[in-house]
Amino acid sequence: MASKAITVGVGIPMIVVGALMAWLWAPLEGDLQSQVELIGSTIGILGIVFFISGLFYTKEPVMH
């Protein structure tokens, strides 16, 4: 059972914001382009981690 709150509420917005920072905002910066790309890609990667963890989250431990 996946957690929609983590996946949709945190993961997807972080991926979108990170992508927008890295692809749209970074080329507009002069001296700080590499730092903006780094922060944007880091936010995007953390968004992917939250997205995947939201898919595997369960409130009750799975015992086999």
Residue pairs with C-beta under 8 A, 6 or more apart in sequence:
1 57
1 58
1 59
2 54
2 55
2 56
2 57
3 54
3 57
4 54
5 54
6 50
6 51
6 53
6 54
6 57
7 50
7 51
7 54
7 55
8 54
10 47
10 50
10 54
11 47
11 48
11 49
11 50
11 51
11 52
11 53
11 54
12 47
12 51
13 47
14 43
14 44
14 46
14 47
14 50
15 44
15 47
15 48
15 51
16 47
17 40
17 43
17 44
17 47
18 40
18 41
18 42
18 43
18 44
18 45
18 46
18 47
19 40
19 44
20 40
21 36
21 37
21 39
21 40
21 43
22 36
22 37
22 40
22 41
22 44
23 40
25 36
25 40
26 33
26 36
26 37
26 40
27 33
29 36
